[in-house]
Amino acid sequence: MSNKNDNVIKVKGIVSDVIQSGNYKVTLENGITISANVSGKMRLHRIQILKGDTVEVELSPYDLTRGRIVYRTS
């Protein structure tokens, strides 16, 4: 039995740009810039993400240019 979180890649990055409707441009630790959206739990609890915040992003191994923000550190 496989878990849906088994095949995700977790990386840290810094929010470089805030785009409308919960979309963000995130620069990862390795220098690559991706587009990311907010996960459902963060949206549910109305966690604000600002430019310059350090976040943890989950990437799918199938599309490394899009991600989901799952945690904000500061």
All heavy atoms as a GROMACS GRO file, in nm:
protein
  576
    1MET      N    1   0.085  -0.117   0.000
    1MET     CA    2   0.000   0.000   0.000
    1MET      C    3   0.090   0.124   0.000
    1MET      O    4   0.178   0.138   0.083
    1MET     CB    5  -0.088  -0.003   0.124
    1MET     CG    6  -0.187   0.107   0.130
    1MET     SD    7  -0.288   0.088   0.277
    1MET     CE    8  -0.444   0.078   0.202
    2SER      N    9   0.070   0.215  -0.094
    2SER     CA   10   0.156   0.332  -0.102
    2SER      C   11   0.085   0.455  -0.048
    2SER      O   12  -0.037   0.470  -0.060
    2SER     CB   13   0.199   0.356  -0.246
    2SER     OG   14   0.094   0.411  -0.319
    3ASN      N   15   0.162   0.539   0.012
    3ASN     CA   16   0.112   0.665   0.066
    3ASN      C   17   0.127   0.772  -0.043
    3ASN      O   18   0.219   0.768  -0.123
    3ASN     CB   19   0.193   0.701   0.190
    3ASN     CG   20   0.134   0.816   0.267
    3ASN    OD1   21   0.034   0.874   0.227
    3ASN    ND2   22   0.196   0.850   0.377
    4LYS      N   23   0.038   0.870  -0.046
    4LYS     CA   24   0.047   0.973  -0.150
    4LYS      C   25   0.169   1.062  -0.131
    4LYS      O   26   0.210   1.129  -0.224
    4LYS     CB   27  -0.079   1.057  -0.156
    4LYS     CG   28  -0.101   1.146  -0.036
    4LYS     CD   29  -0.224   1.229  -0.056
    4LYS     CE   30  -0.243   1.324   0.060
    4LYS     NZ   31  -0.355   1.410   0.041
    5ASN      N   32   0.231   1.064  -0.013
    5ASN     CA   33   0.349   1.145   0.011
    5ASN      C   34   0.479   1.069  -0.008
    5ASN      O   35   0.586   1.119   0.021
    5ASN     CB   36   0.345   1.204   0.153
    5ASN     CG   37   0.236   1.307   0.168
    5ASN    OD1   38   0.202   1.375   0.073
    5ASN    ND2   39   0.180   1.318   0.287
    6ASP      N   40   0.472   0.946  -0.059
    6ASP     CA   41   0.592   0.866  -0.078
    6ASP      C   42   0.682   0.919  -0.189
    6ASP      O   43   0.803   0.914  -0.179
    6ASP     CB   44   0.556   0.721  -0.110
    6ASP     CG   45   0.512   0.646   0.014
    6ASP    OD1   46   0.535   0.696   0.125
    6ASP    OD2   47   0.454   0.537  -0.003
    7ASN      N   48   0.622   0.971  -0.294
    7ASN     CA   49   0.702   1.007  -0.411
    7ASN      C   50   0.712   1.158  -0.432
    7ASN      O   51   0.720   1.203  -0.545
    7ASN     CB   52   0.647   0.939  -0.536
    7ASN     CG   53   0.501   0.970  -0.558
    7ASN    OD1   54   0.440   1.041  -0.479
    7ASN    ND2   55   0.445   0.920  -0.666
    8VAL      N   56   0.713   1.237  -0.325
    8VAL     CA   57   0.733   1.381  -0.339
    8VAL      C   58   0.875   1.416  -0.297
    8VAL      O   59   0.938   1.345  -0.220
    8VAL     CB   60   0.632   1.462  -0.256
    8VAL    CG1   61   0.491   1.440  -0.305
    8VAL    CG2   62   0.644   1.431  -0.110
    9ILE      N   63   0.924   1.527  -0.351
    9ILE     CA   64   1.056   1.577  -0.318
    9ILE      C   65   1.037   1.703  -0.236
    9ILE      O   66   0.971   1.797  -0.281
    9ILE     CB   67   1.135   1.609  -0.448
    9ILE    CG1   68   1.144   1.484  -0.535
    9ILE    CG2   69   1.272   1.663  -0.414
    9ILE    CD1   70   1.187   1.512  -0.676
   10LYS      N   71   1.091   1.706  -0.113
   10LYS     CA   72   1.078   1.824  -0.028
   10LYS      C   73   1.207   1.905  -0.033
   10LYS      O   74   1.315   1.852  -0.011
   10LYS     CB   75   1.049   1.783   0.117
   10LYS     CG   76   0.910   1.729   0.136
   10LYS     CD   77   0.877   1.716   0.282
   10LYS     CE   78   0.734   1.669   0.299
   10LYS     NZ   79   0.694   1.665   0.438
   11VAL      N   80   1.194   2.033  -0.066
   11VAL     CA   81   1.308   2.124  -0.072
   11VAL      C   82   1.270   2.256  -0.006
   11VAL      O   83   1.152   2.288   0.007
   11VAL     CB   84   1.354   2.150  -0.217
   11VAL    CG1   85   1.415   2.027  -0.278
   11VAL    CG2   86   1.240   2.199  -0.302
   12LYS      N   87   1.371   2.330   0.036
   12LYS     CA   88   1.348   2.462   0.095
   12LYS      C   89   1.379   2.568  -0.009
   12LYS      O   90   1.460   2.548  -0.098
   12LYS     CB   91   1.435   2.482   0.218
   12LYS     CG   92   1.391   2.394   0.333
   12LYS     CD   93   1.459   2.432   0.459
   12LYS     CE   94   1.406   2.340   0.570
   12LYS     NZ   95   1.450   2.384   0.700
   13GLY      N   96   1.311   2.682   0.007
   13GLY     CA   97   1.331   2.792  -0.086
   13GLY      C   98   1.285   2.922  -0.025
   13GLY      O   99   1.232   2.926   0.085
   14ILE      N  100   1.306   3.029  -0.100
   14ILE     CA  101   1.268   3.163  -0.056
   14ILE      C  102   1.169   3.219  -0.158
   14ILE      O  103   1.190   3.209  -0.279
   14ILE     CB  104   1.392   3.255  -0.045
   14ILE    CG1  105   1.486   3.200   0.061
   14ILE    CG2  106   1.352   3.397  -0.012
   14ILE    CD1  107   1.617   3.274   0.071
   15VAL      N  108   1.060   3.277  -0.107
   15VAL     CA  109   0.958   3.335  -0.194
   15VAL      C  110   1.017   3.459  -0.259
   15VAL      O  111   1.059   3.553  -0.191
   15VAL     CB  112   0.831   3.370  -0.113
   15VAL    CG1  113   0.729   3.439  -0.202
   15VAL    CG2  114   0.772   3.246  -0.050
   16SER      N  115   1.022   3.460  -0.392
   16SER     CA  116   1.081   3.573  -0.463
   16SER      C  117   0.975   3.666  -0.521
   16SER      O  118   1.005   3.782  -0.549
   16SER     CB  119   1.173   3.523  -0.575
   16SER     OG  120   1.102   3.441  -0.664
   17ASP      N  121   0.852   3.618  -0.540
   17ASP     CA  122   0.748   3.702  -0.596
   17ASP      C  123   0.612   3.647  -0.555
   17ASP      O  124   0.593   3.526  -0.548
   17ASP     CB  125   0.759   3.706  -0.749
   17ASP     CG  126   0.678   3.817  -0.811
   17ASP    OD1  127   0.637   3.909  -0.739
   17ASP    OD2  128   0.655   3.811  -0.934
   18VAL      N  129   0.518   3.737  -0.528
   18VAL     CA  130   0.382   3.699  -0.493
   18VAL      C  131   0.293   3.730  -0.613
   18VAL      O  132   0.288   3.842  -0.661
   18VAL     CB  133   0.333   3.777  -0.368
   18VAL    CG1  134   0.190   3.738  -0.335
   18VAL    CG2  135   0.425   3.753  -0.250
   19ILE      N  136   0.225   3.627  -0.662
   19ILE     CA  137   0.136   3.640  -0.775
   19ILE      C  138  -0.006   3.625  -0.723
   19ILE      O  139  -0.029   3.572  -0.615
   19ILE     CB  140   0.167   3.532  -0.881
   19ILE    CG1  141   0.314   3.538  -0.919
   19ILE    CG2  142   0.083   3.551  -1.006
   19ILE    CD1  143   0.359   3.423  -1.005
   20GLN      N  144  -0.103   3.671  -0.796
   20GLN     CA  145  -0.242   3.671  -0.749
   20GLN      C  146  -0.294   3.530  -0.720
   20GLN      O  147  -0.242   3.432  -0.770
   20GLN     CB  148  -0.331   3.738  -0.852
   20GLN     CG  149  -0.335   3.666  -0.985
   20GLN     CD  150  -0.417   3.738  -1.086
   20GLN    OE1  151  -0.472   3.843  -1.057
   20GLN    NE2  152  -0.426   3.685  -1.205
   21SER      N  153  -0.397   3.524  -0.640
   21SER     CA  154  -0.475   3.404  -0.605
   21SER      C  155  -0.392   3.289  -0.550
   21SER      O  156  -0.408   3.175  -0.591
   21SER     CB  157  -0.558   3.357  -0.724
   21SER     OG  158  -0.476   3.307  -0.826
   22GLY      N  159  -0.301   3.316  -0.460
   22GLY     CA  160  -0.229   3.211  -0.390
   22GLY      C  161  -0.118   3.145  -0.466
   22GLY      O  162  -0.074   3.036  -0.431
   23ASN      N  163  -0.068   3.208  -0.571
   23ASN     CA  164   0.045   3.155  -0.646
   23ASN      C  165   0.169   3.237  -0.615
   23ASN      O  166   0.162   3.358  -0.594
   23ASN     CB  167   0.017   3.158  -0.796
   23ASN     CG  168  -0.090   3.059  -0.834
   23ASN    OD1  169  -0.096   2.950  -0.780
   23ASN    ND2  170  -0.176   3.098  -0.926
   24TYR      N  171   0.284   3.170  -0.615
   24TYR     CA  172   0.410   3.234  -0.576
   24TYR      C  173   0.521   3.185  -0.667
   24TYR      O  174   0.515   3.075  -0.722
   24TYR     CB  175   0.446   3.197  -0.432
   24TYR     CG  176   0.342   3.241  -0.332
   24TYR    CD1  177   0.237   3.158  -0.297
   24TYR    CD2  178   0.348   3.365  -0.272
   24TYR    CE1  179   0.141   3.197  -0.207
   24TYR    CE2  180   0.253   3.406  -0.180
   24TYR     CZ  181   0.149   3.321  -0.149
   24TYR     OH  182   0.054   3.361  -0.058
   25LYS      N  183   0.623   3.269  -0.682
   25LYS     CA  184   0.748   3.228  -0.744
   25LYS      C  185   0.846   3.202  -0.631
   25LYS      O  186   0.867   3.287  -0.544
   25LYS     CB  187   0.805   3.337  -0.836
   25LYS     CG  188   0.722   3.363  -0.959
   25LYS     CD  189   0.742   3.253  -1.059
   25LYS     CE  190   0.664   3.285  -1.186
   25LYS     NZ  191   0.668   3.177  -1.280
   26VAL      N  192   0.904   3.083  -0.628
   26VAL     CA  193   0.994   3.042  -0.520
   26VAL      C  194   1.128   3.007  -0.580
   26VAL      O  195   1.137   2.930  -0.676
   26VAL     CB  196   0.936   2.921  -0.444
   26VAL    CG1  197   1.031   2.876  -0.335
   26VAL    CG2  198   0.800   2.954  -0.386
   27THR      N  199   1.234   3.064  -0.524
   27THR     CA  200   1.370   3.030  -0.563
   27THR      C  201   1.421   2.923  -0.467
   27THR      O  202   1.430   2.946  -0.347
   27THR     CB  203   1.462   3.153  -0.559
   27THR    OG1  204   1.406   3.254  -0.642
   27THR    CG2  205   1.601   3.118  -0.607
   28LEU      N  206   1.451   2.806  -0.521
   28LEU     CA  207   1.493   2.692  -0.439
   28LEU      C  208   1.638   2.706  -0.396
   28LEU      O  209   1.711   2.793  -0.444
   28LEU     CB  210   1.472   2.562  -0.516
   28LEU     CG  211   1.329   2.535  -0.564
   28LEU    CD1  212   1.325   2.405  -0.643
   28LEU    CD2  213   1.232   2.531  -0.448
   29GLU      N  214   1.682   2.616  -0.307
   29GLU     CA  215   1.819   2.619  -0.257
   29GLU      C  216   1.922   2.605  -0.368
   29GLU      O  217   2.031   2.660  -0.359
   29GLU     CB  218   1.840   2.505  -0.156
   29GLU     CG  219   1.764   2.520  -0.028
   29GLU     CD  220   1.780   2.399   0.061
   29GLU    OE1  221   1.789   2.285   0.009
   29GLU    OE2  222   1.781   2.417   0.184
   30ASN      N  223   1.887   2.530  -0.472
   30ASN     CA  224   1.982   2.508  -0.582
   30ASN      C  225   1.978   2.618  -0.688
   30ASN      O  226   2.042   2.607  -0.790
   30ASN     CB  227   1.959   2.372  -0.646
   30ASN     CG  228   1.818   2.355  -0.695
   30ASN    OD1  229   1.739   2.448  -0.696
   30ASN    ND2  230   1.786   2.234  -0.738
   31GLY      N  231   1.898   2.725  -0.666
   31GLY     CA  232   1.896   2.839  -0.756
   31GLY      C  233   1.787   2.835  -0.862
   31GLY      O  234   1.771   2.931  -0.937
   32ILE      N  235   1.714   2.727  -0.872
   32ILE     CA  236   1.607   2.716  -0.971
   32ILE      C  237   1.483   2.787  -0.920
   32ILE      O  238   1.448   2.776  -0.803
   32ILE     CB  239   1.577   2.568  -1.002
   32ILE    CG1  240   1.699   2.502  -1.063
   32ILE    CG2  241   1.456   2.555  -1.094
   32ILE    CD1  242   1.684   2.353  -1.081
   33THR      N  243   1.415   2.861  -1.007
   33THR     CA  244   1.292   2.931  -0.971
   33THR      C  245   1.174   2.850  -1.024
   33THR      O  246   1.170   2.815  -1.142
   33THR     CB  247   1.290   3.073  -1.030
   33THR    OG1  248   1.403   3.144  -0.981
   33THR    CG2  249   1.164   3.146  -0.988
   34ILE      N  250   1.078   2.823  -0.936
   34ILE     CA  251   0.959   2.748  -0.973
   34ILE      C  252   0.835   2.828  -0.937
   34ILE      O  253   0.843   2.926  -0.862
   34ILE     CB  254   0.953   2.610  -0.902
   34ILE    CG1  255   0.939   2.629  -0.752
   34ILE    CG2  256   1.072   2.526  -0.937
   34ILE    CD1  257   0.894   2.505  -0.680
   35SER      N  258   0.721   2.787  -0.989
   35SER     CA  259   0.594   2.845  -0.945
   35SER      C  260   0.532   2.748  -0.846
   35SER      O  261   0.538   2.626  -0.865
   35SER     CB  262   0.502   2.870  -1.064
   35SER     OG  263   0.474   2.750  -1.131
   36ALA      N  264   0.473   2.802  -0.740
   36ALA     CA  265   0.417   2.718  -0.635
   36ALA      C  266   0.286   2.777  -0.587
   36ALA      O  267   0.265   2.898  -0.591
   36ALA     CB  268   0.515   2.706  -0.519
   37ASN      N  269   0.198   2.689  -0.541
   37ASN     CA  270   0.074   2.734  -0.481
   37ASN      C  271   0.069   2.688  -0.336
   37ASN      O  272   0.153   2.610  -0.292
   37ASN     CB  273  -0.047   2.685  -0.560
   37ASN     CG  274  -0.051   2.535  -0.573
   37ASN    OD1  275   0.040   2.465  -0.530
   37ASN    ND2  276  -0.156   2.483  -0.634
   38VAL      N  277  -0.029   2.734  -0.261
   38VAL     CA  278  -0.039   2.706  -0.119
   38VAL      C  279  -0.117   2.576  -0.100
   38VAL      O  280  -0.216   2.552  -0.169
   38VAL     CB  281  -0.110   2.823  -0.047
   38VAL    CG1  282  -0.120   2.797   0.101
   38VAL    CG2  283  -0.038   2.952  -0.073
   39SER      N  284  -0.073   2.494  -0.006
   39SER     CA  285  -0.144   2.369   0.021
   39SER      C  286  -0.277   2.399   0.089
   39SER      O  287  -0.302   2.508   0.140
   39SER     CB  288  -0.059   2.278   0.110
   39SER     OG  289  -0.050   2.332   0.240
   40GLY      N  290  -0.364   2.300   0.090
   40GLY     CA  291  -0.498   2.317   0.143
   40GLY      C  292  -0.501   2.350   0.291
   40GLY      O  293  -0.581   2.433   0.336
   41LYS      N  294  -0.416   2.286   0.371
   41LYS     CA  295  -0.414   2.312   0.515
   41LYS      C  296  -0.368   2.455   0.545
   41LYS      O  297  -0.420   2.520   0.635
   41LYS     CB  298  -0.321   2.214   0.587
   41LYS     CG  299  -0.374   2.075   0.594
   41LYS     CD  300  -0.481   2.063   0.699
   41LYS     CE  301  -0.522   1.919   0.714
   41LYS     NZ  302  -0.622   1.901   0.817
   42MET      N  303  -0.271   2.506   0.468
   42MET     CA  304  -0.225   2.643   0.490
   42MET      C  305  -0.332   2.742   0.449
   42MET      O  306  -0.350   2.845   0.512
   42MET     CB  307  -0.096   2.668   0.414
   42MET     CG  308   0.021   2.592   0.471
   42MET     SD  309   0.176   2.631   0.393
   42MET     CE  310   0.201   2.797   0.446
   43ARG      N  311  -0.405   2.711   0.344
   43ARG     CA  312  -0.515   2.797   0.300
   43ARG      C  313  -0.629   2.795   0.402
   43ARG      O  314  -0.689   2.897   0.432
   43ARG     CB  315  -0.565   2.751   0.164
   43ARG     CG  316  -0.652   2.849   0.092
   43ARG     CD  317  -0.694   2.792  -0.043
   43ARG     NE  318  -0.581   2.756  -0.125
   43ARG     CZ  319  -0.539   2.826  -0.228
   43ARG    NH1  320  -0.601   2.937  -0.262
   43ARG    NH2  321  -0.436   2.787  -0.300
   44LEU      N  322  -0.657   2.677   0.458
   44LEU     CA  323  -0.762   2.660   0.557
   44LEU      C  324  -0.735   2.742   0.683
   44LEU      O  325  -0.824   2.806   0.738
   44LEU     CB  326  -0.777   2.512   0.593
   44LEU     CG  327  -0.880   2.476   0.698
   44LEU    CD1  328  -1.021   2.498   0.642
   44LEU    CD2  329  -0.862   2.333   0.741
   45HIS      N  330  -0.609   2.742   0.727
   45HIS     CA  331  -0.571   2.815   0.848
   45HIS      C  332  -0.527   2.958   0.821
   45HIS      O  333  -0.480   3.027   0.912
   45HIS     CB  334  -0.462   2.739   0.923
   45HIS     CG  335  -0.508   2.606   0.975
   45HIS    ND1  336  -0.598   2.595   1.078
   45HIS    CD2  337  -0.481   2.480   0.936
   45HIS    CE1  338  -0.622   2.468   1.102
   45HIS    NE2  339  -0.553   2.395   1.016
   46ARG      N  340  -0.542   3.002   0.696
   46ARG     CA  341  -0.513   3.140   0.653
   46ARG      C  342  -0.373   3.186   0.691
   46ARG      O  343  -0.354   3.294   0.746
   46ARG     CB  344  -0.616   3.236   0.709
   46ARG     CG  345  -0.754   3.209   0.656
   46ARG     CD  346  -0.851   3.310   0.705
   46ARG     NE  347  -0.981   3.284   0.646
   46ARG     CZ  348  -1.095   3.303   0.708
   46ARG    NH1  349  -1.095   3.349   0.831
   46ARG    NH2  350  -1.208   3.278   0.649
   47ILE      N  351  -0.274   3.104   0.661
   47ILE     CA  352  -0.135   3.139   0.688
   47ILE      C  353  -0.087   3.232   0.577
   47ILE      O  354  -0.095   3.198   0.459
   47ILE     CB  355  -0.048   3.013   0.698
   47ILE    CG1  356  -0.094   2.932   0.818
   47ILE    CG2  357   0.098   3.049   0.710
   47ILE    CD1  358  -0.026   2.800   0.834
   48GLN      N  359  -0.040   3.349   0.616
   48GLN     CA  360   0.006   3.449   0.520
   48GLN      C  361   0.150   3.420   0.478
   48GLN      O  362   0.235   3.391   0.561
   48GLN     CB  363  -0.002   3.589   0.581
   48GLN     CG  364  -0.143   3.631   0.615
   48GLN     CD  365  -0.228   3.654   0.492
   48GLN    OE1  366  -0.180   3.707   0.393
   48GLN    NE2  367  -0.352   3.611   0.499
   49ILE      N  368   0.178   3.430   0.350
   49ILE     CA  369   0.312   3.412   0.297
   49ILE      C  370   0.350   3.540   0.226
   49ILE      O  371   0.277   3.588   0.140
   49ILE     CB  372   0.318   3.292   0.200
   49ILE    CG1  373   0.278   3.165   0.274
   49ILE    CG2  374   0.456   3.278   0.141
   49ILE    CD1  375   0.266   3.044   0.186
   50LEU      N  376   0.463   3.596   0.263
   50LEU     CA  377   0.510   3.722   0.208
   50LEU      C  378   0.639   3.702   0.131
   50LEU      O  379   0.707   3.600   0.147
   50LEU     CB  380   0.531   3.824   0.318
   50LEU     CG  381   0.409   3.855   0.406
   50LEU    CD1  382   0.449   3.945   0.521
   50LEU    CD2  383   0.299   3.916   0.324
   51LYS      N  384   0.675   3.800   0.050
   51LYS     CA  385   0.800   3.797  -0.024
   51LYS      C  386   0.916   3.794   0.074
   51LYS      O  387   0.919   3.870   0.170
   51LYS     CB  388   0.808   3.921  -0.114
   51LYS     CG  389   0.927   3.923  -0.203
   51LYS     CD  390   0.922   4.042  -0.295
   51LYS     CE  391   1.042   4.045  -0.385
   51LYS     NZ  392   1.038   4.159  -0.476
   52GLY      N  393   1.010   3.703   0.053
   52GLY     CA  394   1.125   3.690   0.141
   52GLY      C  395   1.111   3.581   0.246
   52GLY      O  396   1.208   3.549   0.315
   53ASP      N  397   0.993   3.522   0.260
   53ASP     CA  398   0.973   3.414   0.357
   53ASP      C  399   1.045   3.288   0.310
   53ASP      O  400   1.051   3.258   0.191
   53ASP     CB  401   0.825   3.382   0.374
   53ASP     CG  402   0.752   3.484   0.459
   53ASP    OD1  403   0.819   3.567   0.523
   53ASP    OD2  404   0.628   3.482   0.459
   54THR      N  405   1.096   3.212   0.407
   54THR     CA  406   1.155   3.083   0.378
   54THR      C  407   1.044   2.978   0.390
   54THR      O  408   0.974   2.973   0.490
   54THR     CB  409   1.268   3.051   0.477
   54THR    OG1  410   1.363   3.157   0.472
   54THR    CG2  411   1.336   2.920   0.442
   55VAL      N  412   1.030   2.895   0.287
   55VAL     CA  413   0.921   2.799   0.284
   55VAL      C  414   0.974   2.661   0.247
   55VAL      O  415   1.084   2.647   0.191
   55VAL     CB  416   0.812   2.840   0.182
   55VAL    CG1  417   0.741   2.966   0.225
   55VAL    CG2  418   0.870   2.857   0.043
   56GLU      N  419   0.895   2.559   0.280
   56GLU     CA  420   0.925   2.423   0.238
   56GLU      C  421   0.827   2.387   0.128
   56GLU      O  422   0.706   2.407   0.142
   56GLU     CB  423   0.910   2.327   0.356
   56GLU     CG  424   0.956   2.188   0.325
   56GLU     CD  425   0.958   2.101   0.449
   56GLU    OE1  426   1.009   2.146   0.552
   56GLU    OE2  427   0.907   1.988   0.441
   57VAL      N  428   0.879   2.336   0.018
   57VAL     CA  429   0.799   2.309  -0.101
   57VAL      C  430   0.805   2.160  -0.134
   57VAL      O  431   0.912   2.099  -0.125
   57VAL     CB  432   0.852   2.391  -0.222
   57VAL    CG1  433   0.771   2.364  -0.346
   57VAL    CG2  434   0.854   2.538  -0.189
   58GLU      N  435   0.692   2.103  -0.170
   58GLU     CA  436   0.686   1.966  -0.219
   58GLU      C  437   0.680   1.970  -0.372
   58GLU      O  438   0.596   2.038  -0.429
   58GLU     CB  439   0.562   1.894  -0.167
   58GLU     CG  440   0.567   1.856  -0.023
   58GLU     CD  441   0.446   1.778   0.020
   58GLU    OE1  442   0.346   1.771  -0.055
   58GLU    OE2  443   0.448   1.726   0.133
   59LEU      N  444   0.769   1.895  -0.435
   59LEU     CA  445   0.772   1.885  -0.581
   59LEU      C  446   0.734   1.745  -0.623
   59LEU      O  447   0.772   1.647  -0.559
   59LEU     CB  448   0.913   1.916  -0.634
   59LEU     CG  449   0.968   2.054  -0.611
   59LEU    CD1  450   1.113   2.059  -0.653
   59LEU    CD2  451   0.888   2.156  -0.687
   60SER      N  452   0.660   1.735  -0.731
   60SER     CA  453   0.630   1.605  -0.789
   60SER      C  454   0.750   1.562  -0.874
   60SER      O  455   0.810   1.645  -0.943
   60SER     CB  456   0.505   1.616  -0.876
   60SER     OG  457   0.491   1.500  -0.954
   61PRO      N  458   0.785   1.435  -0.873
   61PRO     CA  459   0.897   1.392  -0.959
   61PRO      C  460   0.864   1.400  -1.108
   61PRO      O  461   0.953   1.394  -1.191
   61PRO     CB  462   0.921   1.247  -0.916
   61PRO     CG  463   0.801   1.205  -0.842
   61PRO     CD  464   0.733   1.328  -0.790
   62TYR      N  465   0.736   1.420  -1.142
   62TYR     CA  466   0.696   1.426  -1.282
   62TYR      C  467   0.706   1.566  -1.341
   62TYR      O  468   0.728   1.581  -1.460
   62TYR     CB  469   0.553   1.374  -1.298
   62TYR     CG  470   0.537   1.235  -1.243
   62TYR    CD1  471   0.467   1.212  -1.126
   62TYR    CD2  472   0.595   1.127  -1.307
   62TYR    CE1  473   0.454   1.084  -1.075
   62TYR    CE2  474   0.583   0.998  -1.257
   62TYR     CZ  475   0.513   0.978  -1.141
   62TYR     OH  476   0.500   0.852  -1.090
   63ASP      N  477   0.688   1.669  -1.258
   63ASP     CA  478   0.696   1.808  -1.306
   63ASP      C  479   0.773   1.889  -1.202
   63ASP      O  480   0.717   1.928  -1.100
   63ASP     CB  481   0.557   1.866  -1.327
   63ASP     CG  482   0.559   2.004  -1.390
   63ASP    OD1  483   0.669   2.046  -1.432
   63ASP    OD2  484   0.453   2.068  -1.398
   64LEU      N  485   0.899   1.914  -1.228
   64LEU     CA  486   0.984   1.983  -1.131
   64LEU      C  487   0.976   2.134  -1.142
   64LEU      O  488   1.052   2.204  -1.075
   64LEU     CB  489   1.130   1.936  -1.149
   64LEU     CG  490   1.152   1.787  -1.123
   64LEU    CD1  491   1.295   1.749  -1.156
   64LEU    CD2  492   1.119   1.752  -0.980
   65THR      N  493   0.884   2.186  -1.223
   65THR     CA  494   0.870   2.332  -1.237
   65THR      C  495   0.755   2.386  -1.155
   65THR      O  496   0.738   2.507  -1.146
   65THR     CB  497   0.850   2.370  -1.384
   65THR    OG1  498   0.730   2.310  -1.431
   65THR    CG2  499   0.968   2.327  -1.468
   66ARG      N  500   0.672   2.299  -1.097
   66ARG     CA  501   0.560   2.342  -1.013
   66ARG      C  502   0.568   2.272  -0.880
   66ARG      O  503   0.612   2.159  -0.870
   66ARG     CB  504   0.426   2.309  -1.080
   66ARG     CG  505   0.409   2.383  -1.212
   66ARG     CD  506   0.266   2.398  -1.256
   66ARG     NE  507   0.168   2.422  -1.154
   66ARG     CZ  508   0.138   2.544  -1.105
   66ARG    NH1  509   0.202   2.649  -1.148
   66ARG    NH2  510   0.044   2.558  -1.015
   67GLY      N  511   0.523   2.342  -0.775
   67GLY     CA  512   0.528   2.282  -0.643
   67GLY      C  513   0.413   2.328  -0.556
   67GLY      O  514   0.328   2.408  -0.596
   68ARG      N  515   0.412   2.277  -0.432
   68ARG     CA  516   0.310   2.310  -0.336
   68ARG      C  517   0.380   2.351  -0.206
   68ARG      O  518   0.461   2.276  -0.153
   68ARG     CB  519   0.219   2.190  -0.311
   68ARG     CG  520   0.116   2.211  -0.206
   68ARG     CD  521   0.023   2.094  -0.185
   68ARG     NE  522   0.090   1.965  -0.194
   68ARG     CZ  523   0.056   1.870  -0.281
   68ARG    NH1  524  -0.040   1.888  -0.367
   68ARG    NH2  525   0.121   1.756  -0.281
   69ILE      N  526   0.349   2.471  -0.157
   69ILE     CA  527   0.408   2.520  -0.034
   69ILE      C  528   0.336   2.454   0.083
   69ILE      O  529   0.215   2.466   0.096
   69ILE     CB  530   0.397   2.674  -0.024
   69ILE    CG1  531   0.472   2.739  -0.140
   69ILE    CG2  532   0.449   2.722   0.109
   69ILE    CD1  533   0.453   2.888  -0.150
   70VAL      N  534   0.412   2.383   0.168
   70VAL     CA  535   0.352   2.309   0.278
   70VAL      C  536   0.391   2.362   0.414
   70VAL      O  537   0.327   2.328   0.514
   70VAL     CB  538   0.386   2.158   0.271
   70VAL    CG1  539   0.321   2.096   0.149
   70VAL    CG2  540   0.534   2.136   0.269
   71TYR      N  541   0.494   2.449   0.423
   71TYR     CA  542   0.538   2.498   0.553
   71TYR      C  543   0.610   2.632   0.535
   71TYR      O  544   0.687   2.648   0.442
   71TYR     CB  545   0.634   2.396   0.618
   71TYR     CG  546   0.670   2.427   0.760
   71TYR    CD1  547   0.579   2.405   0.862
   71TYR    CD2  548   0.795   2.475   0.792
   71TYR    CE1  549   0.612   2.433   0.994
   71TYR    CE2  550   0.829   2.504   0.922
   71TYR     CZ  551   0.736   2.482   1.023
   71TYR     OH  552   0.769   2.511   1.154
   72ARG      N  553   0.581   2.726   0.623
   72ARG     CA  554   0.648   2.857   0.621
   72ARG      C  555   0.729   2.871   0.750
   72ARG      O  556   0.674   2.857   0.858
   72ARG     CB  557   0.547   2.970   0.613
   72ARG     CG  558   0.612   3.108   0.619
   72ARG     CD  559   0.508   3.216   0.622
   72ARG     NE  560   0.428   3.208   0.742
   72ARG     CZ  561   0.438   3.294   0.844
   72ARG    NH1  562   0.523   3.391   0.839
   72ARG    NH2  563   0.360   3.281   0.949
   73THR      N  564   0.858   2.899   0.738
   73THR     CA  565   0.942   2.912   0.857
   73THR      C  566   0.948   3.055   0.905
   73THR      O  567   0.935   3.081   1.024
   73THR     CB  568   1.084   2.859   0.832
   73THR    OG1  569   1.140   2.928   0.722
   73THR    CG2  570   1.080   2.712   0.805
   74SER      N  571   0.968   3.150   0.816
   74SER     CA  572   0.966   3.292   0.857
   74SER      C  573   0.963   3.383   0.736
   74SER      O  574   0.993   3.346   0.628
   74SER     CB  575   1.088   3.326   0.940
   74SER     OG  576   1.205   3.309   0.865
   0.00000   0.00000   0.00000
